Amino acid sequence: MSPERLFADTNLFLRYLTNDIPQQADAVETLLRRAAAGEVTLLTNSLVIAEIVWVLETVYRLSRPSIAEKVLAILNTPGLEVPEAEILLQAIAWYKEQNLDFADAYHAAWMLSQGIHTVCTFDRMHFRRIPGLTVLQP
């Protein structure tokens, strides 16, 4: 019998990563241990990761390297499935290394994963930092 599949929402990860509500962080740790043991399968998505980045930036005022480290830990969590993990890994690398907004880094990683090499935008500053992308202003 397959383990139960559960969606992991943003606040679970934030409680665990920040430990700002220890009782909730402990409950999440228990859930993560169950997932690692194969008792349940956790799933999350790209929007959850984007929310995590935004909250850690704006509410907790963490540095990009610290945020990147936390997102990488999430993406490498045993028992957690993230459908666009490869895209998110590239996005978080560009977010950290190229000083891009996470959303722009994600868009660029997604475009390249789809074989799209030209972005039509007025935001030349960020997208021109991505190798393999051409920026076209309408």
Phi and psi in radians as a Rosetta constraint file:
Dihedral C 1 N 2 CA 2 C 2 CIRCULARHARMONIC -1.256 0.35
Dihedral N 2 CA 2 C 2 N 3 CIRCULARHARMONIC 2.556 0.35
Dihedral C 2 N 3 CA 3 C 3 CIRCULARHARMONIC -1.160 0.35
Dihedral N 3 CA 3 C 3 N 4 CIRCULARHARMONIC 2.663 0.35
Dihedral C 3 N 4 CA 4 C 4 CIRCULARHARMONIC -1.067 0.35
Dihedral N 4 CA 4 C 4 N 5 CIRCULARHARMONIC 2.435 0.35
Dihedral C 4 N 5 CA 5 C 5 CIRCULARHARMONIC -1.740 0.35
Dihedral N 5 CA 5 C 5 N 6 CIRCULARHARMONIC 2.207 0.35
Dihedral C 5 N 6 CA 6 C 6 CIRCULARHARMONIC -2.197 0.35
Dihedral N 6 CA 6 C 6 N 7 CIRCULARHARMONIC 2.386 0.35
Dihedral C 6 N 7 CA 7 C 7 CIRCULARHARMONIC -1.436 0.35
Dihedral N 7 CA 7 C 7 N 8 CIRCULARHARMONIC 2.268 0.35
Dihedral C 7 N 8 CA 8 C 8 CIRCULARHARMONIC -1.727 0.35
Dihedral N 8 CA 8 C 8 N 9 CIRCULARHARMONIC 1.991 0.35
Dihedral C 8 N 9 CA 9 C 9 CIRCULARHARMONIC -1.458 0.35
Dihedral N 9 CA 9 C 9 N 10 CIRCULARHARMONIC 2.861 0.35
Dihedral C 9 N 10 CA 10 C 10 CIRCULARHARMONIC -0.901 0.35
Dihedral N 10 CA 10 C 10 N 11 CIRCULARHARMONIC -0.814 0.35
Dihedral C 10 N 11 CA 11 C 11 CIRCULARHARMONIC -1.112 0.35
Dihedral N 11 CA 11 C 11 N 12 CIRCULARHARMONIC -0.477 0.35
Dihedral C 11 N 12 CA 12 C 12 CIRCULARHARMONIC -1.068 0.35
Dihedral N 12 CA 12 C 12 N 13 CIRCULARHARMONIC -0.860 0.35
Dihedral C 12 N 13 CA 13 C 13 CIRCULARHARMONIC -1.140 0.35
Dihedral N 13 CA 13 C 13 N 14 CIRCULARHARMONIC -0.703 0.35
Dihedral C 13 N 14 CA 14 C 14 CIRCULARHARMONIC -1.118 0.35
Dihedral N 14 CA 14 C 14 N 15 CIRCULARHARMONIC -0.729 0.35
Dihedral C 14 N 15 CA 15 C 15 CIRCULARHARMONIC -1.078 0.35
Dihedral N 15 CA 15 C 15 N 16 CIRCULARHARMONIC -0.744 0.35
Dihedral C 15 N 16 CA 16 C 16 CIRCULARHARMONIC -1.192 0.35
Dihedral N 16 CA 16 C 16 N 17 CIRCULARHARMONIC -0.796 0.35
Dihedral C 16 N 17 CA 17 C 17 CIRCULARHARMONIC -1.211 0.35
Dihedral N 17 CA 17 C 17 N 18 CIRCULARHARMONIC -0.602 0.35
Dihedral C 17 N 18 CA 18 C 18 CIRCULARHARMONIC -1.704 0.35
Dihedral N 18 CA 18 C 18 N 19 CIRCULARHARMONIC -0.378 0.35
Dihedral C 18 N 19 CA 19 C 19 CIRCULARHARMONIC 0.898 0.35
Dihedral N 19 CA 19 C 19 N 20 CIRCULARHARMONIC 0.561 0.35
Dihedral C 19 N 20 CA 20 C 20 CIRCULARHARMONIC -1.368 0.35
Dihedral N 20 CA 20 C 20 N 21 CIRCULARHARMONIC -0.309 0.35
Dihedral C 20 N 21 CA 21 C 21 CIRCULARHARMONIC -2.236 0.35
Dihedral N 21 CA 21 C 21 N 22 CIRCULARHARMONIC 1.556 0.35
Dihedral C 21 N 22 CA 22 C 22 CIRCULARHARMONIC -0.923 0.35
Dihedral N 22 CA 22 C 22 N 23 CIRCULARHARMONIC -0.684 0.35
Dihedral C 22 N 23 CA 23 C 23 CIRCULARHARMONIC -1.080 0.35
Dihedral N 23 CA 23 C 23 N 24 CIRCULARHARMONIC -0.732 0.35
Dihedral C 23 N 24 CA 24 C 24 CIRCULARHARMONIC -1.239 0.35
Dihedral N 24 CA 24 C 24 N 25 CIRCULARHARMONIC -0.667 0.35
Dihedral C 24 N 25 CA 25 C 25 CIRCULARHARMONIC -1.059 0.35
Dihedral N 25 CA 25 C 25 N 26 CIRCULARHARMONIC -0.699 0.35
Dihedral C 25 N 26 CA 26 C 26 CIRCULARHARMONIC -1.132 0.35
Dihedral N 26 CA 26 C 26 N 27 CIRCULARHARMONIC -0.700 0.35
Dihedral C 26 N 27 CA 27 C 27 CIRCULARHARMONIC -1.120 0.35
Dihedral N 27 CA 27 C 27 N 28 CIRCULARHARMONIC -0.693 0.35
Dihedral C 27 N 28 CA 28 C 28 CIRCULARHARMONIC -1.166 0.35
Dihedral N 28 CA 28 C 28 N 29 CIRCULARHARMONIC -0.716 0.35
Dihedral C 28 N 29 CA 29 C 29 CIRCULARHARMONIC -1.034 0.35
Dihedral N 29 CA 29 C 29 N 30 CIRCULARHARMONIC -0.712 0.35
Dihedral C 29 N 30 CA 30 C 30 CIRCULARHARMONIC -1.071 0.35
Dihedral N 30 CA 30 C 30 N 31 CIRCULARHARMONIC -0.770 0.35
Dihedral C 30 N 31 CA 31 C 31 CIRCULARHARMONIC -1.097 0.35
Dihedral N 31 CA 31 C 31 N 32 CIRCULARHARMONIC -0.733 0.35
Dihedral C 31 N 32 CA 32 C 32 CIRCULARHARMONIC -1.126 0.35
Dihedral N 32 CA 32 C 32 N 33 CIRCULARHARMONIC -0.643 0.35
Dihedral C 32 N 33 CA 33 C 33 CIRCULARHARMONIC -1.147 0.35
Dihedral N 33 CA 33 C 33 N 34 CIRCULARHARMONIC -0.688 0.35
Dihedral C 33 N 34 CA 34 C 34 CIRCULARHARMONIC -1.101 0.35
Dihedral N 34 CA 34 C 34 N 35 CIRCULARHARMONIC -0.704 0.35
Dihedral C 34 N 35 CA 35 C 35 CIRCULARHARMONIC -1.153 0.35
Dihedral N 35 CA 35 C 35 N 36 CIRCULARHARMONIC -0.765 0.35
Dihedral C 35 N 36 CA 36 C 36 CIRCULARHARMONIC -1.099 0.35
Dihedral N 36 CA 36 C 36 N 37 CIRCULARHARMONIC -0.538 0.35
Dihedral C 36 N 37 CA 37 C 37 CIRCULARHARMONIC -1.449 0.35
Dihedral N 37 CA 37 C 37 N 38 CIRCULARHARMONIC -0.074 0.35
Dihedral C 37 N 38 CA 38 C 38 CIRCULARHARMONIC 1.443 0.35
Dihedral N 38 CA 38 C 38 N 39 CIRCULARHARMONIC 0.190 0.35
Dihedral C 38 N 39 CA 39 C 39 CIRCULARHARMONIC -1.292 0.35
Dihedral N 39 CA 39 C 39 N 40 CIRCULARHARMONIC -0.574 0.35
Dihedral C 39 N 40 CA 40 C 40 CIRCULARHARMONIC -2.430 0.35
Dihedral N 40 CA 40 C 40 N 41 CIRCULARHARMONIC 2.801 0.35
Dihedral C 40 N 41 CA 41 C 41 CIRCULARHARMONIC -2.006 0.35
Dihedral N 41 CA 41 C 41 N 42 CIRCULARHARMONIC 2.185 0.35
Dihedral C 41 N 42 CA 42 C 42 CIRCULARHARMONIC -1.690 0.35
Dihedral N 42 CA 42 C 42 N 43 CIRCULARHARMONIC 2.476 0.35
Dihedral C 42 N 43 CA 43 C 43 CIRCULARHARMONIC -2.264 0.35
Dihedral N 43 CA 43 C 43 N 44 CIRCULARHARMONIC 2.536 0.35
Dihedral C 43 N 44 CA 44 C 44 CIRCULARHARMONIC -2.549 0.35
Dihedral N 44 CA 44 C 44 N 45 CIRCULARHARMONIC -3.124 0.35
Dihedral C 44 N 45 CA 45 C 45 CIRCULARHARMONIC -2.411 0.35
Dihedral N 45 CA 45 C 45 N 46 CIRCULARHARMONIC -3.141 0.35
Dihedral C 45 N 46 CA 46 C 46 CIRCULARHARMONIC -1.122 0.35
Dihedral N 46 CA 46 C 46 N 47 CIRCULARHARMONIC -0.604 0.35
Dihedral C 46 N 47 CA 47 C 47 CIRCULARHARMONIC -1.156 0.35
Dihedral N 47 CA 47 C 47 N 48 CIRCULARHARMONIC -0.640 0.35
Dihedral C 47 N 48 CA 48 C 48 CIRCULARHARMONIC -1.064 0.35
Dihedral N 48 CA 48 C 48 N 49 CIRCULARHARMONIC -0.783 0.35
Dihedral C 48 N 49 CA 49 C 49 CIRCULARHARMONIC -1.092 0.35
Dihedral N 49 CA 49 C 49 N 50 CIRCULARHARMONIC -0.730 0.35
Dihedral C 49 N 50 CA 50 C 50 CIRCULARHARMONIC -1.086 0.35
Dihedral N 50 CA 50 C 50 N 51 CIRCULARHARMONIC -0.711 0.35
Dihedral C 50 N 51 CA 51 C 51 CIRCULARHARMONIC -1.109 0.35
Dihedral N 51 CA 51 C 51 N 52 CIRCULARHARMONIC -0.714 0.35
Dihedral C 51 N 52 CA 52 C 52 CIRCULARHARMONIC -1.046 0.35
Dihedral N 52 CA 52 C 52 N 53 CIRCULARHARMONIC -0.832 0.35
Dihedral C 52 N 53 CA 53 C 53 CIRCULARHARMONIC -1.029 0.35
Dihedral N 53 CA 53 C 53 N 54 CIRCULARHARMONIC -0.830 0.35
Dihedral C 53 N 54 CA 54 C 54 CIRCULARHARMONIC -1.066 0.35
Dihedral N 54 CA 54 C 54 N 55 CIRCULARHARMONIC -0.823 0.35
Dihedral C 54 N 55 CA 55 C 55 CIRCULARHARMONIC -1.157 0.35
Dihedral N 55 CA 55 C 55 N 56 CIRCULARHARMONIC -0.749 0.35
Dihedral C 55 N 56 CA 56 C 56 CIRCULARHARMONIC -1.130 0.35
Dihedral N 56 CA 56 C 56 N 57 CIRCULARHARMONIC -0.559 0.35
Dihedral C 56 N 57 CA 57 C 57 CIRCULARHARMONIC -1.270 0.35
Dihedral N 57 CA 57 C 57 N 58 CIRCULARHARMONIC -0.913 0.35
Dihedral C 57 N 58 CA 58 C 58 CIRCULARHARMONIC -1.515 0.35
Dihedral N 58 CA 58 C 58 N 59 CIRCULARHARMONIC -0.630 0.35
Dihedral C 58 N 59 CA 59 C 59 CIRCULARHARMONIC -1.606 0.35
Dihedral N 59 CA 59 C 59 N 60 CIRCULARHARMONIC -0.830 0.35
Dihedral C 59 N 60 CA 60 C 60 CIRCULARHARMONIC -1.623 0.35
Dihedral N 60 CA 60 C 60 N 61 CIRCULARHARMONIC -0.186 0.35
Dihedral C 60 N 61 CA 61 C 61 CIRCULARHARMONIC 0.949 0.35
Dihedral N 61 CA 61 C 61 N 62 CIRCULARHARMONIC 0.704 0.35
Dihedral C 61 N 62 CA 62 C 62 CIRCULARHARMONIC -1.384 0.35
Dihedral N 62 CA 62 C 62 N 63 CIRCULARHARMONIC 2.741 0.35
Dihedral C 62 N 63 CA 63 C 63 CIRCULARHARMONIC -1.326 0.35
Dihedral N 63 CA 63 C 63 N 64 CIRCULARHARMONIC 2.786 0.35
Dihedral C 63 N 64 CA 64 C 64 CIRCULARHARMONIC -1.006 0.35
Dihedral N 64 CA 64 C 64 N 65 CIRCULARHARMONIC -0.800 0.35
Dihedral C 64 N 65 CA 65 C 65 CIRCULARHARMONIC -1.054 0.35
Dihedral N 65 CA 65 C 65 N 66 CIRCULARHARMONIC -0.675 0.35
Dihedral C 65 N 66 CA 66 C 66 CIRCULARHARMONIC -1.166 0.35
Dihedral N 66 CA 66 C 66 N 67 CIRCULARHARMONIC -0.750 0.35
Dihedral C 66 N 67 CA 67 C 67 CIRCULARHARMONIC -1.111 0.35
Dihedral N 67 CA 67 C 67 N 68 CIRCULARHARMONIC -0.785 0.35
Dihedral C 67 N 68 CA 68 C 68 CIRCULARHARMONIC -1.044 0.35
Dihedral N 68 CA 68 C 68 N 69 CIRCULARHARMONIC -0.747 0.35
Dihedral C 68 N 69 CA 69 C 69 CIRCULARHARMONIC -1.048 0.35
Dihedral N 69 CA 69 C 69 N 70 CIRCULARHARMONIC -0.741 0.35
Dihedral C 69 N 70 CA 70 C 70 CIRCULARHARMONIC -1.197 0.35
Dihedral N 70 CA 70 C 70 N 71 CIRCULARHARMONIC -0.723 0.35
Dihedral C 70 N 71 CA 71 C 71 CIRCULARHARMONIC -1.153 0.35
Dihedral N 71 CA 71 C 71 N 72 CIRCULARHARMONIC -0.712 0.35
Dihedral C 71 N 72 CA 72 C 72 CIRCULARHARMONIC -1.080 0.35
Dihedral N 72 CA 72 C 72 N 73 CIRCULARHARMONIC -0.669 0.35
Dihedral C 72 N 73 CA 73 C 73 CIRCULARHARMONIC -1.087 0.35
Dihedral N 73 CA 73 C 73 N 74 CIRCULARHARMONIC -0.732 0.35
Dihedral C 73 N 74 CA 74 C 74 CIRCULARHARMONIC -1.095 0.35
Dihedral N 74 CA 74 C 74 N 75 CIRCULARHARMONIC -0.856 0.35
Dihedral C 74 N 75 CA 75 C 75 CIRCULARHARMONIC -1.114 0.35
Dihedral N 75 CA 75 C 75 N 76 CIRCULARHARMONIC -0.364 0.35
Dihedral C 75 N 76 CA 76 C 76 CIRCULARHARMONIC -1.822 0.35
Dihedral N 76 CA 76 C 76 N 77 CIRCULARHARMONIC 0.303 0.35
Dihedral C 76 N 77 CA 77 C 77 CIRCULARHARMONIC -1.288 0.35
Dihedral N 77 CA 77 C 77 N 78 CIRCULARHARMONIC 2.151 0.35
Dihedral C 77 N 78 CA 78 C 78 CIRCULARHARMONIC -1.077 0.35
Dihedral N 78 CA 78 C 78 N 79 CIRCULARHARMONIC 2.350 0.35
Dihedral C 78 N 79 CA 79 C 79 CIRCULARHARMONIC 1.500 0.35
Dihedral N 79 CA 79 C 79 N 80 CIRCULARHARMONIC 0.074 0.35
Dihedral C 79 N 80 CA 80 C 80 CIRCULARHARMONIC -1.952 0.35
Dihedral N 80 CA 80 C 80 N 81 CIRCULARHARMONIC 2.213 0.35
Dihedral C 80 N 81 CA 81 C 81 CIRCULARHARMONIC -1.820 0.35
Dihedral N 81 CA 81 C 81 N 82 CIRCULARHARMONIC 2.300 0.35
Dihedral C 81 N 82 CA 82 C 82 CIRCULARHARMONIC -2.291 0.35
Dihedral N 82 CA 82 C 82 N 83 CIRCULARHARMONIC 1.867 0.35
Dihedral C 82 N 83 CA 83 C 83 CIRCULARHARMONIC -0.929 0.35
Dihedral N 83 CA 83 C 83 N 84 CIRCULARHARMONIC -0.645 0.35
Dihedral C 83 N 84 CA 84 C 84 CIRCULARHARMONIC -1.870 0.35
Dihedral N 84 CA 84 C 84 N 85 CIRCULARHARMONIC 0.669 0.35
Dihedral C 84 N 85 CA 85 C 85 CIRCULARHARMONIC -0.991 0.35
Dihedral N 85 CA 85 C 85 N 86 CIRCULARHARMONIC -0.734 0.35
Dihedral C 85 N 86 CA 86 C 86 CIRCULARHARMONIC -1.122 0.35
Dihedral N 86 CA 86 C 86 N 87 CIRCULARHARMONIC -0.709 0.35
Dihedral C 86 N 87 CA 87 C 87 CIRCULARHARMONIC -1.118 0.35
Dihedral N 87 CA 87 C 87 N 88 CIRCULARHARMONIC -0.763 0.35
Dihedral C 87 N 88 CA 88 C 88 CIRCULARHARMONIC -1.148 0.35
Dihedral N 88 CA 88 C 88 N 89 CIRCULARHARMONIC -0.641 0.35
Dihedral C 88 N 89 CA 89 C 89 CIRCULARHARMONIC -1.078 0.35
Dihedral N 89 CA 89 C 89 N 90 CIRCULARHARMONIC -0.752 0.35
Dihedral C 89 N 90 CA 90 C 90 CIRCULARHARMONIC -1.167 0.35
Dihedral N 90 CA 90 C 90 N 91 CIRCULARHARMONIC -0.740 0.35
Dihedral C 90 N 91 CA 91 C 91 CIRCULARHARMONIC -1.068 0.35
Dihedral N 91 CA 91 C 91 N 92 CIRCULARHARMONIC -0.769 0.35
Dihedral C 91 N 92 CA 92 C 92 CIRCULARHARMONIC -1.202 0.35
Dihedral N 92 CA 92 C 92 N 93 CIRCULARHARMONIC -0.542 0.35
Dihedral C 92 N 93 CA 93 C 93 CIRCULARHARMONIC -1.145 0.35
Dihedral N 93 CA 93 C 93 N 94 CIRCULARHARMONIC -0.825 0.35
Dihedral C 93 N 94 CA 94 C 94 CIRCULARHARMONIC -1.163 0.35
Dihedral N 94 CA 94 C 94 N 95 CIRCULARHARMONIC -0.644 0.35
Dihedral C 94 N 95 CA 95 C 95 CIRCULARHARMONIC -0.964 0.35
Dihedral N 95 CA 95 C 95 N 96 CIRCULARHARMONIC -0.801 0.35
Dihedral C 95 N 96 CA 96 C 96 CIRCULARHARMONIC -1.363 0.35
Dihedral N 96 CA 96 C 96 N 97 CIRCULARHARMONIC -0.863 0.35
Dihedral C 96 N 97 CA 97 C 97 CIRCULARHARMONIC -1.441 0.35
Dihedral N 97 CA 97 C 97 N 98 CIRCULARHARMONIC -0.575 0.35
Dihedral C 97 N 98 CA 98 C 98 CIRCULARHARMONIC -1.786 0.35
Dihedral N 98 CA 98 C 98 N 99 CIRCULARHARMONIC 0.014 0.35
Dihedral C 98 N 99 CA 99 C 99 CIRCULARHARMONIC 0.999 0.35
Dihedral N 99 CA 99 C 99 N 100 CIRCULARHARMONIC 0.747 0.35
Dihedral C 99 N 100 CA 100 C 100 CIRCULARHARMONIC -1.644 0.35
Dihedral N 100 CA 100 C 100 N 101 CIRCULARHARMONIC 2.681 0.35
Dihedral C 100 N 101 CA 101 C 101 CIRCULARHARMONIC -1.059 0.35
Dihedral N 101 CA 101 C 101 N 102 CIRCULARHARMONIC 2.524 0.35
Dihedral C 101 N 102 CA 102 C 102 CIRCULARHARMONIC -1.058 0.35
Dihedral N 102 CA 102 C 102 N 103 CIRCULARHARMONIC -0.706 0.35
Dihedral C 102 N 103 CA 103 C 103 CIRCULARHARMONIC -1.072 0.35
Dihedral N 103 CA 103 C 103 N 104 CIRCULARHARMONIC -0.762 0.35
Dihedral C 103 N 104 CA 104 C 104 CIRCULARHARMONIC -1.132 0.35
Dihedral N 104 CA 104 C 104 N 105 CIRCULARHARMONIC -0.712 0.35
Dihedral C 104 N 105 CA 105 C 105 CIRCULARHARMONIC -1.103 0.35
Dihedral N 105 CA 105 C 105 N 106 CIRCULARHARMONIC -0.723 0.35
Dihedral C 105 N 106 CA 106 C 106 CIRCULARHARMONIC -1.111 0.35
Dihedral N 106 CA 106 C 106 N 107 CIRCULARHARMONIC -0.817 0.35
Dihedral C 106 N 107 CA 107 C 107 CIRCULARHARMONIC -1.001 0.35
Dihedral N 107 CA 107 C 107 N 108 CIRCULARHARMONIC -0.767 0.35
Dihedral C 107 N 108 CA 108 C 108 CIRCULARHARMONIC -1.125 0.35
Dihedral N 108 CA 108 C 108 N 109 CIRCULARHARMONIC -0.779 0.35
Dihedral C 108 N 109 CA 109 C 109 CIRCULARHARMONIC -1.112 0.35
Dihedral N 109 CA 109 C 109 N 110 CIRCULARHARMONIC -0.705 0.35
Dihedral C 109 N 110 CA 110 C 110 CIRCULARHARMONIC -1.129 0.35
Dihedral N 110 CA 110 C 110 N 111 CIRCULARHARMONIC -0.805 0.35
Dihedral C 110 N 111 CA 111 C 111 CIRCULARHARMONIC -0.989 0.35
Dihedral N 111 CA 111 C 111 N 112 CIRCULARHARMONIC -0.865 0.35
Dihedral C 111 N 112 CA 112 C 112 CIRCULARHARMONIC -1.123 0.35
Dihedral N 112 CA 112 C 112 N 113 CIRCULARHARMONIC -0.588 0.35
Dihedral C 112 N 113 CA 113 C 113 CIRCULARHARMONIC -1.169 0.35
Dihedral N 113 CA 113 C 113 N 114 CIRCULARHARMONIC -0.381 0.35
Dihedral C 113 N 114 CA 114 C 114 CIRCULARHARMONIC -1.683 0.35
Dihedral N 114 CA 114 C 114 N 115 CIRCULARHARMONIC 0.041 0.35
Dihedral C 114 N 115 CA 115 C 115 CIRCULARHARMONIC 1.388 0.35
Dihedral N 115 CA 115 C 115 N 116 CIRCULARHARMONIC 0.316 0.35
Dihedral C 115 N 116 CA 116 C 116 CIRCULARHARMONIC -1.687 0.35
Dihedral N 116 CA 116 C 116 N 117 CIRCULARHARMONIC 2.162 0.35
Dihedral C 116 N 117 CA 117 C 117 CIRCULARHARMONIC -2.046 0.35
Dihedral N 117 CA 117 C 117 N 118 CIRCULARHARMONIC 0.036 0.35
Dihedral C 117 N 118 CA 118 C 118 CIRCULARHARMONIC -2.207 0.35
Dihedral N 118 CA 118 C 118 N 119 CIRCULARHARMONIC 2.234 0.35
Dihedral C 118 N 119 CA 119 C 119 CIRCULARHARMONIC -1.927 0.35
Dihedral N 119 CA 119 C 119 N 120 CIRCULARHARMONIC 2.332 0.35
Dihedral C 119 N 120 CA 120 C 120 CIRCULARHARMONIC -1.733 0.35
Dihedral N 120 CA 120 C 120 N 121 CIRCULARHARMONIC 1.946 0.35
Dihedral C 120 N 121 CA 121 C 121 CIRCULARHARMONIC -2.805 0.35
Dihedral N 121 CA 121 C 121 N 122 CIRCULARHARMONIC 2.844 0.35
Dihedral C 121 N 122 CA 122 C 122 CIRCULARHARMONIC -1.691 0.35
Dihedral N 122 CA 122 C 122 N 123 CIRCULARHARMONIC -0.096 0.35
Dihedral C 122 N 123 CA 123 C 123 CIRCULARHARMONIC -1.602 0.35
Dihedral N 123 CA 123 C 123 N 124 CIRCULARHARMONIC 1.182 0.35
Dihedral C 123 N 124 CA 124 C 124 CIRCULARHARMONIC -1.166 0.35
Dihedral N 124 CA 124 C 124 N 125 CIRCULARHARMONIC -0.598 0.35
Dihedral C 124 N 125 CA 125 C 125 CIRCULARHARMONIC -0.972 0.35
Dihedral N 125 CA 125 C 125 N 126 CIRCULARHARMONIC -0.814 0.35
Dihedral C 125 N 126 CA 126 C 126 CIRCULARHARMONIC -1.425 0.35
Dihedral N 126 CA 126 C 126 N 127 CIRCULARHARMONIC -0.851 0.35
Dihedral C 126 N 127 CA 127 C 127 CIRCULARHARMONIC -1.195 0.35
Dihedral N 127 CA 127 C 127 N 128 CIRCULARHARMONIC -0.460 0.35
Dihedral C 127 N 128 CA 128 C 128 CIRCULARHARMONIC -1.225 0.35
Dihedral N 128 CA 128 C 128 N 129 CIRCULARHARMONIC -0.207 0.35
Dihedral C 128 N 129 CA 129 C 129 CIRCULARHARMONIC -1.395 0.35
Dihedral N 129 CA 129 C 129 N 130 CIRCULARHARMONIC -0.156 0.35
Dihedral C 129 N 130 CA 130 C 130 CIRCULARHARMONIC -1.613 0.35
Dihedral N 130 CA 130 C 130 N 131 CIRCULARHARMONIC 2.091 0.35
Dihedral C 130 N 131 CA 131 C 131 CIRCULARHARMONIC -1.130 0.35
Dihedral N 131 CA 131 C 131 N 132 CIRCULARHARMONIC 2.351 0.35
Dihedral C 131 N 132 CA 132 C 132 CIRCULARHARMONIC 1.616 0.35
Dihedral N 132 CA 132 C 132 N 133 CIRCULARHARMONIC -0.067 0.35
Dihedral C 132 N 133 CA 133 C 133 CIRCULARHARMONIC -1.864 0.35
Dihedral N 133 CA 133 C 133 N 134 CIRCULARHARMONIC 2.451 0.35
Dihedral C 133 N 134 CA 134 C 134 CIRCULARHARMONIC -1.915 0.35
Dihedral N 134 CA 134 C 134 N 135 CIRCULARHARMONIC 2.378 0.35
Dihedral C 134 N 135 CA 135 C 135 CIRCULARHARMONIC -1.783 0.35
Dihedral N 135 CA 135 C 135 N 136 CIRCULARHARMONIC 2.237 0.35
Dihedral C 135 N 136 CA 136 C 136 CIRCULARHARMONIC -2.118 0.35
Dihedral N 136 CA 136 C 136 N 137 CIRCULARHARMONIC 2.145 0.35
Dihedral C 136 N 137 CA 137 C 137 CIRCULARHARMONIC -1.622 0.35
Dihedral N 137 CA 137 C 137 N 138 CIRCULARHARMONIC 2.340 0.35
